[in-house]
């Protein structure tokens, strides 16, 4: 087992622990507080999955799609003082960044 694999597994576990901590402290609801922990933990887990070279490509792409979708849901569940145009701009940025990362996954 290489060092990158060990680091990736540790980051996945840390991501899961972040989500669990958020669920214990604020409850496993769909509130913005829990969504912050959920999204943060999933981003750390996705970075961990990207570091594991033997992980199947479908797992990496699926994790990226999940994080992208939850990021968009998180942005659109913000209060109305965050204007619709700003939400749409953030959607475009998230989709563009996700597409770029997916292309990096597919090149390997």
MMTF fields as JSON, N, C-alpha, C and O atoms, coordinates in Angstrom:
{
  "mmtfVersion": "1.0.0",
  "mmtfProducer": "UNKNOWN",
  "numBonds": 431,
  "numAtoms": 432,
  "numGroups": 108,
  "numChains": 1,
  "numModels": 1,
  "chainsPerModel": [1],
  "groupsPerChain": [108],
  "chainIdList": ["A"],
  "bondAtomList": [4, 2, 8, 6, 12, 10, 16, 14, 20, 18, 24, 22, 28, 26, 32, 30, 36, 34, 40, 38, 44, 42, 48, 46, 52, 50, 56, 54, 60, 58, 64, 62, 68, 66, 72, 70, 76, 74, 80, 78, 84, 82, 88, 86, 92, 90, 96, 94, 100, 98, 104, 102, 108, 106, 112, 110, 116, 114, 120, 118, 124, 122, 128, 126, 132, 130, 136, 134, 140, 138, 144, 142, 148, 146, 152, 150, 156, 154, 160, 158, 164, 162, 168, 166, 172, 170, 176, 174, 180, 178, 184, 182, 188, 186, 192, 190, 196, 194, 200, 198, 204, 202, 208, 206, 212, 210, 216, 214, 220, 218, 224, 222, 228, 226, 232, 230, 236, 234, 240, 238, 244, 242, 248, 246, 252, 250, 256, 254, 260, 258, 264, 262, 268, 266, 272, 270, 276, 274, 280, 278, 284, 282, 288, 286, 292, 290, 296, 294, 300, 298, 304, 302, 308, 306, 312, 310, 316, 314, 320, 318, 324, 322, 328, 326, 332, 330, 336, 334, 340, 338, 344, 342, 348, 346, 352, 350, 356, 354, 360, 358, 364, 362, 368, 366, 372, 370, 376, 374, 380, 378, 384, 382, 388, 386, 392, 390, 396, 394, 400, 398, 404, 402, 408, 406, 412, 410, 416, 414, 420, 418, 424, 422, 428, 426],
  "bondOrderList": [1, 1, 1, 1, 1, 1, 1, 1, 1, 1, 1, 1, 1, 1, 1, 1, 1, 1, 1, 1, 1, 1, 1, 1, 1, 1, 1, 1, 1, 1, 1, 1, 1, 1, 1, 1, 1, 1, 1, 1, 1, 1, 1, 1, 1, 1, 1, 1, 1, 1, 1, 1, 1, 1, 1, 1, 1, 1, 1, 1, 1, 1, 1, 1, 1, 1, 1, 1, 1, 1, 1, 1, 1, 1, 1, 1, 1, 1, 1, 1, 1, 1, 1, 1, 1, 1, 1, 1, 1, 1, 1, 1, 1, 1, 1, 1, 1, 1, 1, 1, 1, 1, 1, 1, 1, 1, 1],
  "groupList": [{"groupName": "UNK", "atomNameList": ["N", "CA", "C", "O"], "elementList": ["N", "C", "C", "O"], "formalChargeList": [0, 0, 0, 0], "bondAtomList": [1, 0, 2, 1, 3, 2], "bondOrderList": [1, 1, 2], "singleLetterCode": "X", "chemCompType": "L-PEPTIDE LINKING"}],
  "groupTypeList": [0, 0, 0, 0, 0, 0, 0, 0, 0, 0, 0, 0, 0, 0, 0, 0, 0, 0, 0, 0, 0, 0, 0, 0, 0, 0, 0, 0, 0, 0, 0, 0, 0, 0, 0, 0, 0, 0, 0, 0, 0, 0, 0, 0, 0, 0, 0, 0, 0, 0, 0, 0, 0, 0, 0, 0, 0, 0, 0, 0, 0, 0, 0, 0, 0, 0, 0, 0, 0, 0, 0, 0, 0, 0, 0, 0, 0, 0, 0, 0, 0, 0, 0, 0, 0, 0, 0, 0, 0, 0, 0, 0, 0, 0, 0, 0, 0, 0, 0, 0, 0, 0, 0, 0, 0, 0, 0, 0],
  "groupIdList": [1, 2, 3, 4, 5, 6, 7, 8, 9, 10, 11, 12, 13, 14, 15, 16, 17, 18, 19, 20, 21, 22, 23, 24, 25, 26, 27, 28, 29, 30, 31, 32, 33, 34, 35, 36, 37, 38, 39, 40, 41, 42, 43, 44, 45, 46, 47, 48, 49, 50, 51, 52, 53, 54, 55, 56, 57, 58, 59, 60, 61, 62, 63, 64, 65, 66, 67, 68, 69, 70, 71, 72, 73, 74, 75, 76, 77, 78, 79, 80, 81, 82, 83, 84, 85, 86, 87, 88, 89, 90, 91, 92, 93, 94, 95, 96, 97, 98, 99, 100, 101, 102, 103, 104, 105, 106, 107, 108],
  "secStructList": [7, 7, 2, 2, 2, 2, 2, 2, 2, 2, 2, 2, 2, 2, 2, 2, 2, 2, 2, 2, 2, 2, 2, 2, 2, 2, 7, 1, 1, 1, 1, 2, 2, 2, 2, 2, 2, 2, 2, 2, 2, 2, 2, 2, 2, 2, 2, 2, 2, 2, 2, 7, 6, 6, 1, 7, 2, 2, 2, 2, 2, 2, 2, 2, 2, 2, 2, 2, 2, 2, 2, 2, 2, 2, 2, 2, 6, 1, 7, 6, 6, 1, 7, 2, 2, 2, 2, 2, 2, 2, 2, 2, 2, 2, 2, 2, 2, 2, 2, 2, 2, 2, 2, 2, 2, 2, 2, 7],
  "xCoordList": [0.859, 0.0, 0.907, 1.817, 0.644, 1.485, 1.066, 0.008, 1.913, 1.626, 0.415, -0.347, 0.236, -0.931, -2.228, -3.241, -2.201, -3.391, -3.733, -4.899, -2.724, -2.955, -3.488, -4.426, -2.907, -3.399, -4.832, -5.648, -5.146, -6.504, -7.511, -8.597, -7.162, -8.058, -8.264, -9.381, -7.195, -7.317, -8.226, -9.023, -8.112, -8.965, -10.419, -11.313, -10.675, -12.052, -12.642, -13.785, -11.863, -12.34, -12.571, -13.563, -11.673, -11.848, -13.115, -13.852, -13.375, -14.589, -15.848, -16.815, -15.831, -16.976, -17.151, -18.275, -16.042, -16.122, -16.644, -17.348, -16.311, -16.841, -18.361, -19.076, -18.845, -20.298, -20.964, -22.019, -20.352, -20.924, -20.927, -21.898, -19.854, -19.796, -20.883, -21.525, -21.084, -22.145, -23.513, -24.382, -23.708, -24.981, -25.219, -26.351, -24.157, -24.304, -24.522, -25.328, -23.83, -23.934, -25.18, -25.806, -25.558, -26.724, -27.89, -28.957, -27.722, -28.797, -28.746, -28.339, -29.167, -29.159, -30.393, -31.208, -30.522, -31.625, -31.068, -29.878, -31.918, -31.447, -31.286, -31.468, -30.938, -30.723, -29.396, -28.561, -29.219, -27.963, -26.776, -25.669, -26.987, -25.883, -25.358, -24.152, -26.268, -25.827, -25.294, -24.344, -25.899, -25.412, -23.974, -23.215, -23.594, -22.208, -21.255, -20.225, -21.612, -20.784, -20.806, -19.77, -21.977, -22.108, -21.257, -20.527, -21.351, -20.592, -19.091, -18.298, -18.706, -17.281, -16.704, -15.604, -17.448, -16.974, -16.9, -15.97, -17.873, -17.842, -16.724, -16.164, -16.395, -15.273, -13.958, -13.117, -13.78, -12.567, -12.516, -11.454, -13.656, -13.693, -13.404, -12.725, -13.914, -13.633, -12.149, -11.579, -11.531, -10.09, -9.333, -8.34, -9.806, -9.196, -9.372, -8.452, -10.554, -10.789, -9.908, -9.463, -9.658, -8.816, -7.365, -6.628, -6.952, -5.564, -5.301, -4.145, -6.343, -6.164, -6.086, -7.086, -4.918, -4.771, -5.514, -5.875, -5.752, -6.398, -7.918, -8.585, -8.468, -9.919, -10.516, -9.997, -11.602, -12.195, -12.65, -13.043, -12.584, -12.947, -14.409, -14.747, -15.269, -16.696, -16.924, -17.808, -16.145, -16.271, -15.863, -16.518, -14.792, -14.327, -15.317, -15.62, -15.813, -16.766, -18.093, -18.721, -18.518, -19.745, -19.633, -20.573, -18.486, -18.268, -18.248, -18.779, -17.637, -17.605, -19.002, -19.345, -19.81, -21.182, -22.003, -22.805, -21.801, -22.525, -22.147, -23.02, -20.87, -20.42, -20.926, -21.343, -20.894, -21.379, -22.869, -23.313, -23.634, -25.076, -25.408, -26.262, -24.74, -25.005, -24.537, -25.125, -23.498, -23.068, -24.138, -24.414, -24.735, -25.796, -27.027, -27.657, -27.372, -28.511, -28.241, -29.132, -27.016, -26.651, -26.784, -27.306, -26.32, -26.39, -27.848, -28.216, -28.665, -30.06, -30.935, -32.069, -30.433, -31.214, -30.845, -31.365, -29.966, -29.623, -30.805, -31.683, -30.821, -31.94, -32.043, -31.125, -33.168, -33.451, -32.614, -32.67, -31.839, -31.0, -29.808, -29.103, -29.589, -28.594, -29.343, -30.105, -29.138, -29.954, -29.873, -28.889, -30.93, -31.012, -29.882, -29.322, -29.54, -28.473, -27.133, -26.336, -26.888, -25.655, -25.656, -24.614, -26.826, -26.93, -26.643, -25.956, -27.155, -26.924, -25.458, -24.91, -24.834, -23.406, -22.595, -21.652, -22.965, -22.28, -22.504, -21.596, -23.7, -23.97, -23.05, -22.502, -22.884, -22.012, -20.567, -19.871, -20.124, -18.762, -18.585, -17.563, -19.559, -19.479, -19.466, -18.66, -20.345, -20.4, -19.129, -18.656, -18.581, -17.337, -16.165, -15.357, -16.068, -14.995, -15.136, -14.144, -16.36, -16.595, -16.256, -15.701, -16.585, -16.246, -14.742, -14.227, -14.039, -12.573, -11.959, -11.052, -12.446, -11.915, -12.256, -11.439, -13.45, -13.821, -12.91, -12.532, -12.558, -11.634, -10.26, -9.594, -9.846, -8.586, -8.674, -7.721, -9.815, -10.004, -9.994, -9.427, -10.618, -10.748, -9.449, -9.29, -8.532, -7.241, -6.358, -5.546, -6.513, -5.619, -6.036, -5.392],
  "yCoordList": [-1.171, 0.0, 1.237, 1.357, 2.13, 3.311, 4.403, 4.331, 5.39, 6.505, 7.316, 7.803, 7.461, 8.198, 7.459, 8.089, 6.14, 5.358, 5.511, 5.681, 5.45, 5.606, 7.002, 7.151, 8.018, 9.388, 9.53, 10.186, 8.927, 8.983, 8.321, 8.858, 7.152, 6.464, 7.295, 7.391, 7.892, 8.751, 9.952, 10.336, 10.54, 11.682, 11.27, 12.03, 10.089, 9.601, 9.408, 9.786, 8.823, 8.624, 9.972, 10.142, 10.921, 12.259, 12.919, 13.557, 12.775, 13.327, 12.728, 13.44, 11.411, 10.753, 11.245, 11.455, 11.426, 11.928, 13.36, 13.721, 14.17, 15.541, 15.518, 16.263, 14.662, 14.546, 14.031, 14.528, 13.038, 12.494, 13.538, 13.641, 14.306, 15.353, 16.401, 16.855, 16.777, 17.725, 17.174, 17.905, 15.878, 15.273, 15.204, 15.352, 14.981, 14.909, 16.3, 16.452, 17.297, 18.628, 19.389, 20.038, 19.33, 20.108, 19.229, 19.754, 17.921, 17.021, 16.715, 17.541, 15.515, 15.074, 15.594, 14.811, 16.884, 17.497, 18.094, 17.967, 18.734, 19.345, 20.851, 21.625, 21.252, 22.672, 23.114, 22.288, 24.42, 24.948, 24.592, 24.408, 24.492, 24.141, 22.739, 22.538, 21.781, 20.423, 20.316, 19.575, 21.05, 21.011, 21.505, 21.031, 22.447, 22.921, 21.791, 21.589, 21.059, 19.917, 18.825, 18.232, 18.555, 17.519, 17.83, 16.968, 19.041, 19.423, 19.444, 18.985, 19.972, 19.983, 18.583, 18.312, 17.699, 16.324, 15.596, 14.824, 15.833, 15.17, 15.7, 14.95, 16.968, 17.51, 16.884, 16.529, 16.748, 16.102, 14.642, 14.15, 13.949, 12.554, 12.447, 11.517, 13.39, 13.381, 13.589, 12.937, 14.487, 14.669, 13.396, 13.047, 12.711, 11.435, 10.385, 9.617, 10.347, 9.385, 9.696, 8.783, 10.965, 11.339, 10.911, 10.712, 10.769, 10.388, 8.895, 8.48, 8.086, 6.631, 6.201, 6.27, 5.762, 5.445, 4.185, 4.066, 3.245, 1.989, 2.035, 1.052, 3.143, 3.28, 3.372, 4.109, 2.633, 2.68, 4.095, 4.889, 4.372, 5.687, 6.02, 7.181, 5.013, 5.243, 5.791, 6.624, 5.338, 5.848, 7.318, 8.119, 7.658, 9.043, 9.975, 11.055, 9.562, 10.385, 10.475, 11.533, 9.375, 9.392, 10.305, 11.032, 10.27, 11.168, 12.623, 13.491, 12.886, 14.257, 14.74, 15.893, 13.872, 14.246, 14.519, 15.453, 13.703, 13.903, 15.225, 15.968, 15.518, 16.777, 17.973, 18.978, 17.874, 18.976, 19.211, 20.351, 18.133, 18.255, 18.837, 19.717, 18.353, 18.877, 20.326, 21.084, 20.714, 22.115, 23.025, 24.1, 22.586, 23.381, 23.43, 24.479, 22.304, 22.289, 23.209, 23.936, 23.183, 24.04, 25.519, 26.309, 25.886, 27.286, 27.723, 28.837, 26.852, 27.236, 27.156, 27.635, 26.565, 26.549, 27.701, 27.794, 28.569, 29.756, 30.717, 30.658, 31.599, 32.555, 33.431, 33.488, 34.1, 34.893, 36.161, 36.837, 36.501, 37.689, 37.421, 38.352, 36.168, 35.794, 35.746, 34.811, 36.726, 36.911, 35.722, 34.983, 35.562, 34.442, 34.486, 33.444, 35.658, 35.759, 35.3, 34.666, 35.614, 35.165, 33.644, 33.002, 33.07, 31.619, 30.968, 29.948, 31.542, 30.979, 31.111, 30.216, 32.215, 32.383, 31.336, 30.763, 31.087, 30.057, 28.674, 27.843, 28.416, 27.138, 26.93, 25.844, 27.969, 27.871, 27.601, 26.801, 28.263, 28.048, 26.619, 25.989, 26.112, 24.748, 23.734, 22.804, 23.907, 22.968, 23.019, 21.985, 24.206, 24.321, 23.682, 22.983, 23.917, 23.321, 21.799, 21.075, 21.325, 19.881, 19.233, 18.135, 19.904, 19.385, 19.313, 18.343, 20.326, 20.338, 19.197, 18.517, 18.983, 17.89, 16.541, 15.621, 16.41, 15.155, 14.871, 13.723, 15.908, 15.709, 15.249, 14.443, 15.761, 15.302, 13.831, 13.076, 13.423, 12.011, 11.128, 10.036, 11.595, 10.77, 10.667, 9.739, 11.583, 11.514, 10.4, 9.842, 10.077, 9.069, 7.676, 6.713],
  "zCoordList": [0.0, 0.0, 0.0, 0.821, -0.918, -1.057, -0.067, 0.559, 0.05, 0.948, 0.507, 1.343, -0.797, -1.301, -0.976, -0.671, -1.04, -0.707, 0.767, 1.122, 1.622, 3.059, 3.358, 4.141, 2.747, 2.94, 2.438, 3.085, 1.297, 0.759, 1.681, 1.902, 2.227, 3.148, 4.411, 4.918, 4.915, 6.103, 5.825, 6.682, 4.642, 4.317, 4.169, 4.54, 3.638, 3.543, 4.939, 5.193, 5.832, 7.212, 7.894, 8.602, 7.69, 8.277, 7.725, 8.477, 6.435, 5.843, 6.451, 6.723, 6.664, 7.292, 8.727, 9.182, 9.436, 10.807, 10.867, 11.81, 9.885, 9.838, 9.675, 10.345, 8.782, 8.589, 9.863, 10.257, 10.508, 11.74, 12.853, 13.603, 12.964, 13.982, 13.751, 14.698, 12.504, 12.186, 12.529, 13.004, 12.29, 12.625, 14.119, 14.579, 14.88, 16.334, 16.933, 17.851, 16.437, 17.047, 16.63, 17.469, 15.368, 14.922, 14.484, 14.167, 14.458, 14.066, 12.581, 11.763, 12.264, 10.869, 10.136, 9.647, 10.066, 9.333, 8.044, 7.758, 7.282, 6.046, 6.222, 5.283, 7.456, 7.731, 7.126, 6.757, 7.03, 6.479, 7.358, 6.852, 8.663, 9.557, 9.243, 9.099, 9.139, 8.836, 7.414, 7.161, 6.486, 5.101, 5.002, 4.157, 5.853, 5.855, 6.239, 5.596, 7.297, 7.695, 6.631, 6.329, 6.062, 5.05, 3.825, 3.334, 3.344, 2.158, 2.437, 1.615, 3.587, 3.941, 4.064, 3.582, 4.709, 4.858, 3.535, 3.301, 2.662, 1.359, 0.472, -0.328, 0.601, -0.175, 0.279, -0.547, 1.594, 2.108, 1.654, 1.273, 1.693, 1.24, -0.259, -0.693, -1.046, -2.486, -2.759, -3.633, -2.023, -2.182, -1.815, -2.454, -0.788, -0.423, -1.504, -1.784, -2.113, -3.192, -4.399, -5.096, -4.645, -5.789, -5.57, -6.535, -4.318, -4.03, -4.143, -4.225, -4.15, -4.2, -5.669, -6.383, -6.123, -7.548, -7.982, -9.153, -7.073, -7.458, -7.35, -7.673, -6.909, -6.801, -8.202, -9.04, -8.475, -9.819, -10.185, -9.33, -11.462, -11.979, -11.689, -11.457, -11.702, -11.45, -10.043, -9.844, -9.07, -7.698, -7.624, -6.958, -8.302, -8.287, -8.981, -8.473, -10.127, -10.869, -10.118, -10.09, -9.514, -8.723, -7.51, -7.189, -6.834, -5.702, -6.133, -5.441, -7.271, -7.795, -8.154, -7.891, -8.751, -9.094, -7.836, -7.803, -6.803, -5.55, -4.894, -4.445, -4.837, -4.236, -5.047, -4.471, -6.363, -7.21, -7.008, -6.872, -6.989, -6.793, -5.427, -5.317, -4.387, -3.047, -2.894, -2.122, -3.612, -3.574, -4.161, -3.629, -5.257, -5.885, -4.985, -4.854, -4.366, -3.441, -2.262, -1.823, -1.746, -0.616, -0.979, -0.192, -2.151, -2.568, -2.75, -2.377, -3.316, -3.559, -2.312, -2.327, -1.242, -0.002, 0.918, 2.03, 0.475, 1.259, 1.285, 0.425, 2.276, 2.36, 1.11, 0.291, 0.991, -0.204, -0.32, -1.347, 0.708, 0.571, -0.363, -0.75, -0.719, -1.718, -3.049, -3.295, -3.896, -5.087, -6.046, -6.068, -6.831, -7.767, -8.787, -9.127, -9.276, -10.266, -9.673, -10.364, -8.407, -7.765, -7.602, -7.737, -7.312, -7.209, -8.558, -8.62, -9.622, -10.953, -11.372, -12.016, -11.008, -11.293, -10.542, -11.087, -9.291, -8.507, -9.119, -9.11, -9.65, -10.318, -11.51, -11.699, -12.306, -13.478, -13.054, -13.68, -12.002, -11.509, -10.994, -11.262, -10.267, -9.739, -10.878, -10.871, -11.847, -12.965, -13.812, -14.282, -14.008, -14.763, -14.036, -14.648, -12.738, -11.943, -11.894, -11.976, -11.761, -11.731, -13.075, -13.116, -14.155, -15.48, -15.662, -16.219, -15.2, -15.305, -14.504, -14.986, -13.284, -12.463, -13.084, -13.043, -13.659, -14.306, -15.495, -15.73, -16.242, -17.358, -16.856, -17.507, -15.709, -15.126, -14.725, -14.919, -14.166, -13.816, -15.05, -15.03, -16.124, -17.317, -18.109, -18.902, -17.916, -18.631, -18.105, -18.843, -16.841, -16.249, -16.604, -16.188]
}
